[in-house]
Amino acid sequence: MPGFVLLVRSRGDGDPTMRLGITVTKKIGGAVVRNRMKRRFRALARDLLPSEGAVGADHVLIGRAGGVERDYALLRSELARALSKLRK
């Protein structure tokens, strides 16, 4: 099971900008843990969204338990796989 849930919704307003939202609940851990997870998600988004994200859509990453302990390369491959499924 991936360390996140990815939700994507096309805005349909003609603006090609990709937007990102990140949410991590208190169930995941304290503020330090949640902020670490958000930093990792922002780094992943900077890395992958410009080339593989949906143009003109809102992307929301929801943190799951175990996402903080996951290897960054594994999280990156999971997000790349999720975005590739989105393009199909």
C-alpha positions as CSV (number, residue, x, y, z in Angstrom):
1,M,0.0,0.0,0.0
2,P,1.4,3.4,-1.0
3,G,2.4,6.0,1.6
4,F,-0.1,8.5,0.3
5,V,-3.4,8.9,-1.6
6,L,-3.4,11.1,-4.7
7,L,-6.5,12.9,-5.7
8,V,-6.6,14.8,-9.0
9,R,-9.4,17.0,-10.3
10,S,-9.5,19.0,-13.5
11,R,-10.6,22.6,-12.8
12,G,-11.9,23.1,-16.4
13,D,-11.3,26.9,-16.2
14,G,-8.8,27.0,-19.1
15,D,-5.9,27.9,-16.8
16,P,-3.0,25.4,-17.5
17,T,-1.5,25.9,-14.0
18,M,-1.1,22.7,-11.9
19,R,-1.9,23.3,-8.2
20,L,-0.8,21.2,-5.3
21,G,-2.5,20.6,-1.9
22,I,-1.0,18.5,0.9
23,T,-2.7,17.2,4.0
24,V,-1.4,15.0,6.8
25,T,-3.7,14.2,9.8
26,K,-2.8,14.1,13.4
27,K,-3.3,10.3,13.3
28,I,0.0,10.1,11.5
29,G,2.0,11.7,14.3
30,G,3.0,14.9,16.0
31,A,3.8,18.2,14.3
32,V,7.4,17.2,13.6
33,V,6.4,14.0,11.9
34,R,3.6,15.7,9.9
35,N,5.9,18.5,8.8
36,R,8.6,16.0,7.7
37,M,6.0,14.2,5.6
38,K,4.8,17.5,4.0
39,R,8.4,18.4,3.1
40,R,8.9,15.1,1.4
41,F,5.7,15.5,-0.5
42,R,6.7,19.0,-1.6
43,A,10.1,17.7,-2.8
44,L,8.3,14.9,-4.7
45,A,5.9,17.3,-6.3
46,R,8.8,19.7,-7.4
47,D,10.4,16.6,-8.9
48,L,7.5,15.0,-10.8
49,L,4.6,17.3,-11.3
50,P,6.0,19.6,-13.9
51,S,6.7,16.7,-16.2
52,E,4.1,14.2,-15.3
53,G,1.2,16.1,-13.7
54,A,-2.2,16.8,-15.2
55,V,-2.2,20.3,-16.8
56,G,-5.0,22.5,-15.4
57,A,-5.7,20.3,-12.5
58,D,-5.6,20.3,-8.7
59,H,-3.4,17.6,-7.2
60,V,-3.9,16.6,-3.5
61,L,-1.5,14.3,-1.7
62,I,-3.0,12.8,1.5
63,G,-0.4,11.3,3.8
64,R,-0.9,7.8,5.1
65,A,0.6,5.9,8.0
66,G,4.0,4.6,7.1
67,G,4.7,7.2,4.5
68,V,7.4,8.9,6.7
69,E,9.4,5.8,7.1
70,R,9.3,4.9,3.5
71,D,12.4,5.3,1.3
72,Y,12.3,8.5,-0.8
73,A,13.0,6.5,-4.0
74,L,10.1,4.2,-3.3
75,L,7.7,7.1,-2.7
76,R,8.9,8.7,-5.9
77,S,8.3,5.5,-7.9
78,E,4.8,5.2,-6.3
79,L,3.9,8.8,-7.2
80,A,5.3,8.4,-10.7
81,R,3.2,5.2,-11.2
82,A,0.1,7.0,-9.9
83,L,0.6,9.9,-12.3
84,S,1.2,7.6,-15.2
85,K,-2.1,5.8,-14.4
86,L,-3.7,9.3,-14.4
87,R,-2.4,10.0,-17.9
88,K,-4.0,6.8,-19.4
